[in-house]
């Protein structure tokens, strides 16, 4: 895996006084936090921040708010995706609030979690997730109107909406010690999961398992890569053993990038930027 340090870039036209026209998107994982501010009217990325973390959520947010006063602005929306293993998908035609207790058993909800339900509109699926109360409480204290998602919704939503909808696609998003796999065909989600890995051998094992389990034909499937991966690194080399048609996710299909962001790989923060599509 690659190791990214602290990144903090601002568009030269960024004006905190116009925050009511912008969305604040935040993605938090066990070892990283990132956020983006996007102007909705101009569909333009204005701020991008990414950093490793080692403290609790309350301390992390406290430091960010102290260092970046613009985060206290009144945004049009604040959306947070929290990485969790505790989620499940329910097709909307089968979802009912009366069965919430059964869903919570599936996702192992406890007294220390809060359950959230959101809809992946690109495929009419409800995502039910259990997020840690400690994390939720810290974000609500900082952003009272915040909306929560798991890591699954933005990747699935963004993957379906920004790539060829007629093809079979396997989208892999790499985190520091895990990867997400989202398989879809003709705009229909077939499979999604978050899988922990320690090295390229682990990734190779799980990728081969996915190929075999879902009878994927690599020659007829587009492999789309996002997150913590670059051409030529260990995980990329494992992927190209099986797939010829490999592309990197392009978050500039979701929002415009100004010149200050030109040097950034557009796939690196694809899942974060895809939060813009979640409603």
Order of alpha helices (4+ residues) and beta strands (2+ residues): beta-beta-beta-beta-alpha-beta-beta-alpha-beta-beta-alpha-beta-alpha-beta-beta-beta-alpha-beta-alpha-beta-alpha
